Amino acid sequence: MIKKNNIKIFSFAWMLLFSSPLAAQTVLDEPDYDDEDEVDSLFVPIEDEISVLDKQGNEELIEFPEAMTFDLDSLMSLYMSKTYLSMPGDCQMKDENPTYTPEEYIERLRRMPTVMEMGYNDIVQRFIDRYMGRLRHSVSYMLGAANFYVPIFEEALEAYQVPLELKYLPVIESALNPKAVSRVGATGLWQFMLGTGKQYGLEVNSLVDERRDPVRASYAAARYLRDLYRIFGDWNLVIAAYNCGPGNINKAIHRSGGLKDYWQLYPYLPAETRGYVPAFIAANYAMTYYCEHNICPMSTRLPLQTDTIVVNRDVHLEQISAVLDLDIEMLRSLNPQYRRDIVPGATKKYAIRLPMADTGRFIDLQDSIYSYRTSELLTKRAVVEVNDDQPTFRSKKSVRRGRTTARKSRNARRGRTSAAKKRSTARRTTKKSSKRRRR
């Protein structure tokens, strides 16, 4: 029998990986080694919308959040998944989804200890059915991956005094994939757009993207959610605004004549946002009542303890990997914010996360690390030489063309000067003539 507190067995696991204070995590866009292929592989050609009937019997199509279309095999290919997650070998439950009455769903949602409203309707039911049915193996993955990330989410949300049930927002945003990039460029566990991420202090440049940093992105998301609540005063509208932007929510409120209830604003919202709150409620249900639907969480092993080293010189992750004999994929997983494996410490001080047992080795061997294949891995030159050993090559035709152009340019300037002098002389003559006539 699976116990419901399984998800907390390793609640400190990822905190051990990211246990340094937030200030030490001054690090930042997505690694480009194989990212495009990896991101593309997360999207699979499965049905990405559901249809419901309104009161008049008209069919309405509701879009799924992108994370509900991610391929489970690709999620399992991530380093943390391959290394620390495994299929539950002792699961005694049948792989089938039992049927319950609407009243049972309503009662379960009502019993959840949440500040946010977890209302029930046919749309919410359709999303619950999708999670507990077709996506049940993805739910098993997310229950296991939650052991890595949820403690970070809870700490950040608590710091800004926002409801802890928002810890499941990344379930519908990224399926708990820290490398997720949406079709419109939203990145990381919390799927920050570039502008919003920068607005909330997440640095993004060609080498670093803090939207991928689980800790920094979680604190930025918590602060953003708090600010949205100060605007709208309703948590359902807050997460709707998180999805489509506060401007679109304000437009919907204006079109509706001033309504400020999500379910009353529903017809005026963008298509994906109409499915966003139902998906969030369904995700909270799935992560709470998985046992009742015969879903076993993936088994989780405890990650290694880690610590950070601050560097003030450029260093490539492959230099660290080779000298310290560490798995490059592990280093990338611990430092997902470094897009191209380069830590630009010469720009400013940056932190590198390493297994705790290897931080001392890094200090002892740092000279060897910085000198290892530097010319191959760090190819950006500070000083470049111009080849002036030979005269600059120019063909006879280009020389003649250049001379002709220069001559025309000089003549044109002379012509403009001559014309200007003539106009000036004419103006002086005209002034003298007018003075004589006045006399």
HELIX and SHEET records of a PDB file:
HELIX    1   1 LYS A    4  LYS A    8  5                                   5    
HELIX    2   2 ALA A   13  LEU A   17  1                                   5    
HELIX    3   3 LEU A   22  ALA A   24  5                                   3    
HELIX    4   4 ASP A   35  SER A   41  1                                   7    
HELIX    5   5 GLU A   66  THR A   69  5                                   4    
HELIX    6   6 LEU A   72  MET A   76  1                                   5    
HELIX    7   7 TYR A   79  TYR A   84  1                                   6    
HELIX    8   8 PRO A  102  ARG A  111  1                                  10    
HELIX    9   9 ASP A  122  MET A  132  1                                  11    
HELIX   10  10 ARG A  136  ALA A  159  1                                  24    
HELIX   11  11 LEU A  164  TYR A  168  5                                   5    
HELIX   12  12 LEU A  169  SER A  174  1                                   6    
HELIX   13  13 LEU A  194  GLN A  199  1                                   6    
HELIX   14  14 GLU A  210  ARG A  212  5                                   3    
HELIX   15  15 PRO A  214  PHE A  232  1                                  19    
HELIX   16  16 TRP A  235  CYS A  244  1                                  10    
HELIX   17  17 PRO A  246  ARG A  255  1                                  10    
HELIX   18  18 TYR A  262  LEU A  265  1                                   4    
HELIX   19  19 TYR A  266  TYR A  268  5                                   3    
HELIX   20  20 ALA A  271  ARG A  274  1                                   4    
HELIX   21  21 TYR A  276  THR A  288  1                                  13    
HELIX   22  22 CYS A  291  HIS A  293  5                                   3    
HELIX   23  23 LEU A  317  LEU A  324  1                                   8    
HELIX   24  24 ILE A  328  LEU A  334  1                                   7    
HELIX   25  25 MET A  356  ASP A  364  1                                   9    
HELIX   26  26 GLN A  366  SER A  371  1                                   6    
HELIX   27  27 THR A  374  LEU A  377  1                                   4    
HELIX   28  28 LYS A  396  ARG A  438  1                                  43    
SHEET    1   A 2 GLU A  49  LEU A  53  0                                        
SHEET    2   A 2 GLU A  59  GLU A  63 -1                                        
SHEET    1   B 2 LEU A  85  SER A  86  0                                        
SHEET    2   B 2 SER A 299  THR A 300 -1                                        
SHEET    1   C 2 THR A 306  VAL A 311  0                                        
SHEET    2   C 2 TYR A 350  PRO A 355 -1                                        
SHEET    1   D 2 ASP A 314  HIS A 316  0                                        
SHEET    2   D 2 ILE A 342  PRO A 344 -1                                        
END                                                                             
